[in-house]
Amino acid sequence: MAFIDEDFLLQSDSARELFYRYAKDEPICDYHCHLPPQDVASNRQFQNLSEIWLEGDHYKWRAMRSNGIGEAYCTGEADPYEKHLAWCRTVPNTLRNPLYHWSHLELQRYFGIDLLINEDTAPEIWQEANAKLKSEALRAHGILSHFKVRVVGTTDDPTDPLEHHRTIAQSGLETRVVPTFRPDPGLQVDDPKGFNLWVDALGDVAGTHVDDLDDFLRALKSRHDFFHQMGGRLSDHGLKRCYYAETSREAVSAIFRRARHGQAASAEEKEQYAFYLMREVGRWNAEKDWAMQFHIGAMRNNNTRKLNEVGPDTGFDSMGDYPQNHAMSRFFDSMDRTGQLPKVVIYNNNNTHYYSMASMLGNFMDGSVAGKIQLGSGWWHLDQKEGMIDQMNALSNMGLIAHFVGMLTDSRSFLSYPRHEYFRRILCNLFGNDMEKGEIPDDLSLVGPMVRNICYQNAMRFFGFAQ
């Protein structure tokens, strides 16, 4: 019998019925991910299993390093087959880590391989998977079609001309691939060199010269408008914490001007500037009925030696423990006072904040949109079984899980779509076990449609993709 059978993670009759009748066959709205648009535009064909399984996957790289495997087999120049062998040697040691589940799901759902992954099975896995990678079904477009992915939200810099999105839109691909506006570099007034290079690039793509704050906001707003024309309906912001410092436009203009002349902002000045800019973007989102995503709480680039050696986003980030709720509450209130608070999804990389944050978010529900301010799905170090359950329990107890927009891959890998199945099994087991225990009604007509909506329809409606 295969390790992952039909009833994997489904511990009751009610859970199984919910999954098979209401969750399993729902399409996917992958509203936030990091898939490279160029790979979709070119309908990429992967040359070997190492490319599609290990390339860019910092989750797997962290596990391999923890297993005593050197950098050459992670981000380095080792032969692809040697990288594959190194990963297969690692997998047996990932028991109780979500990577054990994910990796076996990936092999089963894409390649029909149900072998346990280890060094002995590695050659057979390599040969069989590589043979199947030659098919159209395992090119980028085929994968999106097979998993019924209706929407992909990529993550894009405002300076990106979005030419790959144009190509995709003209390709006839059934999946809608839309850009997400991520202006994080525009906050870095404490790093004038990098900031000015980015502002110059923004001016170039916007077709204008940026001398002062007014020029900058016009240029950034023009890109926000362009992203909307290209189908974008979300912004995304990767922050340690939310910024809040009431200030004046004159003060922010002066901070911007000094940064353009090479003078780094102080911590206090950056707080003022970043708050002001984030509020502007939030107001633009509200005008267009966009949602604003906050990815907060990650402690990044902890290992200076490895950062210098292999760069950022390679597996040296962890959970932070930053104060979150007070500044975020004040930030939301500053927009709500003028009726310009957009729809919001908050992903917190520290589950100890879930309950306090979920209760705070409820302060800004105004009846205009169901679930207007959301505690987003378990993110990064929390997109595993316990993290998902923690998030859903907090959302259920502090708010209305009925309006939850559900799962996303947040991944750079085309092999990540089984994460939606993984989430759906956990969701159905959570509800199903409650039904079995008598904690909610044993009524499929009540619970089933709610599960179905969380899997797909809520996200399509909330983000405006169903129109």
N, C-alpha and C positions, 0 to 999 in steps of 0.2 A: 504494500500500500504506500502511496506517495505521502511524504511528510505533511504537505498541505492538501487536505482533502476538501470535499465540497462544503463541509460544515466547520471549517477552520474558524476559530474564535466565536462560534455561535453555540452558546451553552444551554439553550433551551428551545423547546418547540416553538414558542412565540418568537424568539429571536430568528430562528430559521425561516418562519413564515414571513416575518417582516422583510427579511433580506431578499428572499426569492420573489416575493410578490410586489414589493414596493421600492427596492433599492438597487438590486443587481443590474437591471437593464436600463437604468436611467442614463441619459447622456451626461457629458461632463462639461461644466463651465469652469475652465481653469483660469480664473480671473486674475491671478498673479503668479508669474513664473519668471525665470531668467533664460528661457530658451533663446538661443541666438537667432534673430530674424533672418540672417543670411543663410542659415541652415534650412529654414523653411522655404525661403525664396528659391534656393538651388535644389530643393527636394533632395537633400543630402543622402548619399548612400555610404554607409559606414563600411570601412575596409576590413575590419576584424572586430571581434568581441571586445577587445581591450578598448578600442575607440569608443564604442557606444556604452560600455559598462563602467569604465574607470575614468575616462577623460573628464576633467573638471569636477570630479566628485570628492569634495573635501571630507564628507562623512567617511567614505571608504579610506581615504588617505590617513585620517586620524587613527582609524582602527589598525591599519597596517603599521604605522609608526609605533603604536602601542604594542604591537606584536613583535617588535624588534626588527622591522624591515626598513632598510635604508631609503633615503630620499630618491635615489635613482629609479626605484620601482614605483614611486608615487608620482611626483611631478617631473622626474628626471628623464634621462635618455636611454633607459634600459629598453631592450627589445620588447615589443608588445606581448609576445608569448611569455616572456619571463615576468612581465608585470601581471599577466593573467595567473601564472602559477603562484606568484607571491600573494595575490588576493585569495586564491582558492586555499592556500595554506592557512590564511588568516581566518576564513569564514568559520571553521569549527570552534574557534575561540571567541566568536561573537555570540554564543548562546546567551539568551536573555537581553541582548542588545537588539534594537529594532532592525539592525542591518541583517540579522539572520533571517528574519521574516521577509524583509524587502527583497533580499537577494534571491531567495528561493521563489518568491512571487514573480520577480522579473524573469527568471529563466523559464518558469512555467507559462506565464501569460504571453510572452513574446516568442519563445522558441519551442514550447511544448516539451521541455526537458524537466523531468521530475526527479532527477538524481539528487542525492545529498551532495552538497558542494564540499569538496576536500581535495587534497593533493592527488589522491588516486583517481578521482573522477575528472580531474581538470583536463586531461588530454581529450577525452570523449566529449566533454562539454565544449571545448574549443573547436573541435572538428565539426560537430553537429551545428553549433550556433553560426559558425562562419559560413557553412554551406547555405543556411537559411538567410543570412544577411545579403545574399546575392539577389534575393527576390524583391520585386516591387513592393510587396506587402511590408517590408521592413525598411523601406526608405522613409524619409520624414513624413511625406504626405500619406503613405500607407498606414503608418502608425497612428496618425491623427484620425484617420478614417476608421480604423479597426476599433479604436477605443471610443468612438462616437464623441470626439471632442468638438463641441459646437463653437466654443470661444476660447482663444488663447490671449491672455493679456501679457505681453512682453514688458520688460522694464527698460526705459529708454531715457537717455539724457536729452534735455531740451536742445542741445547743439546738434543732435542727430538729424540729418536731412530726411530720414525715414524712407530712403529709396528702396530698401528691401521690403518695406510694407507696401509700397506702390506695386512692386513686382508681384507680391503675394496676392494683392487685391485683383490683379489682372490675370492671375493664373488659372482661375476657375476652381480653386481649392474650396471645398465646402466649408471647412473650418474658417471662422472669422478670426483673423489675427490682428489685434488692435494694440496700439502703443500706449504705454503708461508713462506719465510725466513725472520724472524724478530729478528735481532741481537741486540735489544736495550740494554740489560744488558751489552753488551760488551763495551758500551760507558762510563760506570759509574766509571771512575778512581778517581772521587771525593768521592767515598764510597768504600774504600779498602776492607772492610769486605765482603760486598755483591759481589763486583767485583771478589774477589779471589775465593769465593765459586763457582761462575759461571764459571770462567776460569778453575778451577779444573774439574768441570763437563764436560766442553767442551773437555778438554784433555782426560778424561775417555772415552767419546763416540767416540772421534776421534782415540783412541788407541795410544796416545802419551803423553809425559810429556811436560808441557809448562813452560819454564824458562824465555824466553825473547820474544821480539816482533816478531822475525822471527818465533819462534815456534808457537806463537799465531796465526799469519796470516796463516801459513800452516794448522794449525788445523781448523781454521774457513773456509778457502778455501776448505778443504776436505769436510766439511759439506755442503757448497754451491754446490759442485760437486754432493754430495749424493742427495740433494734435487732435483737437475736437473734430476738425474737418476730416481727419484720417481715421476717425472712429474711436478715438480715445475717450474714456469716460471715468478714468481714475487718475489721481496723482498718488505718488508714493514717496515716503520720507523715512530714511534710515537714520535714527537719532539715538544717542544715549538716553535722552529724556526730552520731554517737551520744553520749549523755551517760553519764558514769560518775564517781561520787564516793561511796564508801561513807559512810553517814551514819546517823543515828538518827531514829526517828519524832518524838522530842521536838524535834530540831533543825529538821526539816521543818515541824512544827506551828508553831514560832516564826516561820519564814520566811513561812509562809502568813498567819499572824496579822498580821505587820507589813505585808505587802502589802495585806491587807484594810483596814488603817488608813492606806494611802497611802504607805508607805515602800518604795521600790524595792529589790529584792534586788541584792546585789553579784554580780559574775560567779561568784565561788566559791559563793555561796548559790544562785544559779540552777542551777548544775551539780548541786548536792546535791538540790535540790527536783525538778528535771526528771528526774534519774536515778530518784528514788524513785517519782515518778508514772508514768513509763514502765514501770517494773518492775511496778507494780500493774496497769496495763492489760495487760501481757504475761501476768500470772498469770490475769487474767480470761479472756484469750483461750485460754490452755491449758485452763482449766476447761471451756470450751465447744467445744473443738477448732476454734477459729478460727485463721486465719493472720494474721500481723502483717507488714505491709508497711512498709519503710523507703525513702523517697525522700530520698537524701542527696547532698550535695556541690554543690548549686546555689548560686551567688553571686547573690543577688537584689538588685533595686532599686538598681542601680549608678548610675543617672543621676538625681540628685536633682531637677534641673529638670523632667525628663519625668515623674518620679514625682508631683511636685506638680501637673503639668499634666494628666496623663491617668490617674494611679493605677497600682496594682500589676498584675502579670500582663498587661502590654501589650507585652512584647517587649524588656525592658531587663535581662534576667537572663542569666547565662552560667555556664560551668563554673567551679567553685571548685577549690582545691587544698588542701583541709583534711586533716590527719591523720585516718585513719579506723580502722585495724584494731585498735589496742591497746584503745581505749575500748570498741569494739564487742565484742571478744572478752571483755573483763571484764564487760560488761553481760550477754552471753549466759551466761557462767559463773555469774553471780550467780543466775540463774533455774534453770540446769541443776542447780546444787548441791542444790536442793530438789525436783527433778523437775518444775519448772513452766515449762520453756522451751517456748513454743508453736512451731508451724510458722512459718517466716519466709521472706519474699522480700525481697531487698535489691536496689534499683535505684541504681546509683552513676552520678552525672553526670560522672565522670571515668574514661575507659577506661584511664588509666595505672595505676589501682588494681586492675584486673580480676584479674590473676593472684594478687597477694598476698591479695586479699579472697577469691577462690575457694578458695585453699588454707586460709585461716583458717576459712571456713565449714565445711569438712570436719571440723574438730575437734569439732563438735557433732552429727554424725550418730550416733544412738544405736540404730539398728535398729528403732525403733518405727514410723517412717513412711518410705517410699521418697522420697528427695529432700527430707527434712524442712527443711533450711536451704538455700535456693536463691539463686543469683546470677541476678537477674531480667533480663528482656529489656532490650536497649539502650533507654535512657530519654532523652527530651527531645532534647538535642543529639546523642544517639547512636542515635536510632531511625531510622537510615538504613543503607544497605548496609554500609559499612565498619564502623560501630559494631555492627551486628548480628553481623557475621562475627567481630569481635573478641570479643564477649561469648560467642558459641557456641564459639569456639576455646578461650577460657579455661575455660569450663564443661566442655568435652570433655576437656581436658588435666588439669584438677584434680579433676574429679568425674565424674558420670554424666549425660551429656546425655539418656540414655534417659528420665529422669524430669523433664525440663524442662517447665515449664507453659506455655511458648510466649509468643505475642504478645498484646498488649493495645493499645487505641487511645490511652489516656491523653489523650483529646481532648474538646473541647467541641463538636465539629462532627459532625453526622449524615452528613457526606460522608467520614468517615475510615475507613469499613469496608474499602476497598481496601487499607489498610495491612496487614490480615491476609493478603490475597493476595500483597502485596509481600513480606512476611516468608516466606510459604510457598514462593514461587519461589526466594528466596535460600537457604532451608533445603534445598530439594530440589537446588539447584545445588551446594551445599556437599557434600552426601552423594553426589550423582551423580558429581561430578568425582572424589571419592575412590574411588568404584567403578571409574571408567574408568582411573584411574591404578594400580589394584591395591592401594591402601592399605587398603581394606576389601573384604570379599568382594563379588563381583558376584552377589549373591543377593537378589532382591527379596523373597523370603519372610522374610528376616532384617531387611532395612533398611526395607522398606515399612511394616510395622506400627509400627515405631518412629517413623517420620515421621508417620504418622496419629495416633499418640498425642500427639506434641508439638503437633500442630495443634489438637487439641480434647480428647481423652479425658483426658489427664493433668491438665489444669486442672479439668475437671469432677469428677474423683476427689479431687484434692488439696484443693480448697476445699469439698468436701462437697456439691456441687450435683447429683451423680449419684444421690443417695439418694432 
